[in-house]
Amino acid sequence: MPPGRPGLSASNLVQTLERAFSLKGLRAVALAVNSPGGAPAQSALIQKRIRALAEEKDVPVIAFTEDVAASGGYWLACAADEIYADESSIIGSIGVISSGFGFTELLEKIGVERRLHTSGDRKGMLDPFSPENPDHVERLEKLQGEIHESFKRMVRERRAGKLKGDERDLFSGEFWTGERALELGLVDGIGELTAVMREKFGENVKFRPVGQRQSWLKRRFGLGPAWSGGLPDLHGGWADDLLGAVEARALWGRYGL
């Protein structure tokens, strides 16, 4: 994904995952999931890598939701054999969304002419500075439908025999608290990482945290190196970082957080 944009990224997590699954004496891997979503392909790549490592090392994977495991975050949680959440965690949002802006009237008001030259009828599809084209919207909805079907197929496979309720509701894009998600079969229990792992593996279980060190701003808002500490790098992508932070804030805000 572009620098500064929020969300999950397989390239940033592969080495961390491989370190986690390579620890000596490993009996299980616990995932702390806290994400409101991101690019579907990235979520799928991470989920597949986790499953491949779990099968290769023959160890169970248990996911623990913090604030949110929604959309791509829930896709990632489904890599686990079991999913736990807090009563107040936000779970679900099994759907696909695409958002943007249209600036055609603004350009007309300020006297700016849009010039777009393409080779290929759909190369400029959904250009925010051009009037919306119904054919382009139809194409986008088709793409979203295909991605949504992949999402639903993965959830059905990973939560086989556990889902409860009408799929029209489960896969509508709606999201729920952890307590309601438990009733719907989207999670396996209510619990916190340390307590659950000790219950499963004994009071003497040892935890080996594995992860990337990031500032709070970068963890929460996707803010990149240019703004994560000190002055912005005027030769870097500070504008991208700022835009990414705004986008991430909007995404977290969708869940009231």
C-alpha positions in Angstrom: 0.0 0.0 0.0 1.2 3.6 -0.5 3.4 5.1 2.3 1.5 6.8 5.0 -1.7 5.0 4.4 -3.3 3.2 7.4 -4.2 -0.5 7.5 -2.6 -3.9 7.5 0.5 -4.7 5.4 1.8 -8.1 4.7 5.3 -6.8 3.9 5.5 -5.2 7.4 4.4 -8.3 9.2 5.9 -11.3 7.5 9.3 -11.2 9.4 7.5 -10.6 12.7 5.2 -13.6 12.1 8.1 -15.8 11.1 10.0 -14.9 14.3 6.9 -15.6 16.4 6.6 -19.1 14.9 10.3 -19.9 15.3 10.5 -19.5 19.0 11.9 -22.5 20.9 9.5 -24.5 23.0 6.5 -22.9 21.2 3.2 -24.3 22.3 0.9 -21.7 20.8 0.8 -18.3 19.1 -1.4 -15.5 20.5 -2.4 -12.7 18.1 -3.4 -9.4 19.6 -5.7 -7.9 16.9 -6.6 -4.2 17.0 -7.5 -3.1 13.5 -10.5 -1.4 11.8 -9.6 -2.8 8.5 -7.4 -2.1 5.4 -6.8 -3.4 1.9 -8.5 -6.8 1.4 -5.6 -8.3 -0.4 -3.2 -7.4 2.5 -5.6 -9.0 5.0 -5.8 -12.1 2.9 -2.1 -12.4 2.5 -1.4 -12.1 6.2 -4.2 -14.6 7.1 -2.8 -17.1 4.6 0.7 -16.7 5.9 -0.4 -17.3 9.5 -2.2 -20.4 8.5 0.8 -21.7 6.5 3.1 -21.2 9.5 0.6 -22.7 11.9 0.4 -25.9 9.8 4.1 -26.0 9.2 4.9 -25.7 13.0 1.8 -27.6 14.1 0.9 -25.1 16.8 -2.5 -23.6 17.6 -3.2 -19.9 16.9 -5.4 -17.9 19.3 -6.6 -14.4 18.5 -7.4 -11.8 21.1 -9.4 -8.7 20.0 -8.5 -5.4 21.7 -10.6 -2.3 20.6 -11.6 -3.5 17.1 -11.4 -6.5 14.8 -13.5 -5.3 12.0 -13.5 -5.7 8.2 -9.8 -6.5 7.4 -9.1 -6.8 11.1 -11.7 -9.6 11.5 -10.3 -11.2 8.3 -7.0 -11.4 10.1 -8.6 -12.7 13.4 -10.0 -15.6 11.4 -6.5 -16.9 10.8 -6.7 -18.1 14.4 -8.2 -21.4 15.6 -10.0 -19.6 18.3 -11.0 -15.9 18.7 -11.5 -14.1 22.0 -12.8 -10.6 22.6 -13.6 -8.2 25.4 -17.3 -7.5 26.0 -16.8 -4.0 24.6 -14.7 -5.0 21.6 -16.1 -4.2 18.1 -16.3 -7.2 15.9 -17.5 -7.9 12.4 -18.0 -5.4 9.5 -17.8 -8.3 7.0 -18.2 -6.3 3.9 -16.3 -4.1 1.4 -16.3 -0.3 1.2 -14.9 2.2 -1.2 -15.1 5.9 -0.4 -13.9 9.1 -2.1 -14.9 12.6 -3.0 -16.1 14.4 -6.1 -14.7 17.8 -7.0 -16.3 18.7 -10.3 -18.4 21.6 -9.0 -15.5 23.0 -7.0 -13.3 23.0 -10.1 -15.9 24.8 -12.1 -16.3 27.5 -9.4 -12.7 28.3 -9.2 -12.2 28.2 -12.9 -10.0 25.1 -13.2 -10.3 22.9 -16.3 -9.7 19.1 -15.8 -7.6 17.5 -18.4 -7.4 13.7 -18.4 -5.8 11.7 -21.2 -5.9 7.9 -21.1 -5.2 4.9 -23.4 -8.0 2.5 -22.5 -11.7 3.3 -22.0 -11.6 2.6 -18.3 -8.1 3.8 -17.3 -9.6 7.0 -15.8 -12.4 5.1 -14.0 -13.7 6.9 -10.8 -11.5 9.9 -11.3 -12.6 12.3 -8.5 -12.2 15.4 -10.7 -14.5 14.1 -13.4 -18.3 13.6 -13.3 -19.3 10.2 -12.0 -20.0 7.6 -14.7 -22.7 5.1 -14.1 -20.8 2.4 -16.0 -17.8 3.0 -13.8 -19.9 2.7 -10.7 -21.4 -0.5 -11.9 -17.9 -1.9 -12.5 -16.8 -0.9 -9.0 -19.8 -2.6 -7.5 -19.0 -5.8 -9.4 -15.4 -5.7 -8.0 -16.7 -5.1 -4.5 -19.1 -8.0 -4.9 -16.3 -10.4 -5.9 -14.1 -9.3 -3.0 -17.1 -9.6 -0.6 -17.7 -13.2 -1.8 -14.1 -14.1 -1.1 -14.4 -12.6 2.4 -17.6 -14.5 3.1 -16.1 -17.8 1.8 -13.1 -17.4 4.1 -15.3 -16.7 7.2 -17.6 -19.7 6.4 -14.5 -21.9 6.1 -12.7 -20.7 9.2 -15.9 -20.5 11.4 -17.4 -23.7 10.0 -20.1 -25.0 12.4 -19.9 -22.0 14.7 -21.8 -19.2 12.9 -25.3 -18.6 14.1 -28.0 -16.3 12.6 -28.9 -15.3 9.1 -26.0 -14.8 6.7 -27.8 -11.7 5.3 -27.2 -10.1 8.7 -23.7 -11.6 9.4 -22.3 -10.6 6.1 -24.2 -7.2 5.8 -21.2 -5.1 7.0 -22.8 -4.6 10.4 -20.6 -4.8 13.5 -21.3 -5.8 17.1 -19.9 -5.8 20.6 -17.8 -8.8 21.7 -20.7 -10.1 23.8 -23.1 -10.1 20.8 -20.4 -11.4 18.5 -20.1 -14.4 20.8 -23.8 -15.1 20.5 -23.5 -14.9 16.7 -20.5 -17.3 16.7 -18.1 -14.7 15.3 -15.9 -15.3 18.4 -15.3 -18.2 20.7 -15.2 -16.5 24.0 -14.9 -13.4 26.2 -11.5 -13.1 27.7 -8.1 -11.3 27.9 -4.9 -12.7 26.5 -2.9 -13.4 29.6 -5.8 -15.0 31.6 -7.0 -17.2 28.7 -3.5 -18.5 27.9 -2.8 -19.3 31.5 -6.1 -21.1 31.8 -5.2 -23.1 28.7 -1.5 -23.8 29.3 -1.0 -23.4 33.0 -0.1 -20.6 35.4 3.6 -21.0 34.6 3.2 -20.3 30.9 5.9 -18.0 29.6 5.0 -15.2 27.1 7.5 -14.0 24.5 6.2 -10.8 22.9 7.1 -10.5 19.3 6.3 -7.3 17.3 7.5 -4.1 15.8 8.2 -1.1 18.0 6.1 1.8 16.9 5.0 5.1 18.3 1.4 5.4 19.6 0.6 7.7 16.6 1.9 5.2 14.1 0.1 2.3 15.7 -3.2 4.2 16.0 -3.3 6.4 13.0 -0.8 4.9 10.5 1.5 7.9 10.8 4.8 7.2 9.1 8.4 8.1 10.0 8.2 11.6 8.8 5.9 12.6 11.6 6.4 9.9 14.2 9.0 11.9 16.0 10.6 15.4 15.8 10.1 17.7 12.8 8.5 16.5 9.5 10.8 15.5 6.8 10.2 18.1 4.1 11.9 15.9 1.5 9.8 12.9 2.4 6.1 12.0 2.3 4.8 14.3 5.1 1.7 15.2 3.1 0.9 11.5 2.6 1.5 10.8 6.3 -0.9 13.6 7.3 -3.5 12.4 4.9 -3.0 8.8 6.1 -3.6 10.0 9.7 -6.8 11.7 8.7 -8.0 8.6 6.8 -7.1 6.4 9.7 -8.9 8.7 12.2 -12.0 8.5 10.1 -11.8 4.7 9.9 -11.5 4.4 13.7 -14.2 7.0 14.1 -16.6 4.8 12.2 -16.6 2.5 15.2 -16.9 5.3 17.7 -13.3 5.1 18.8 
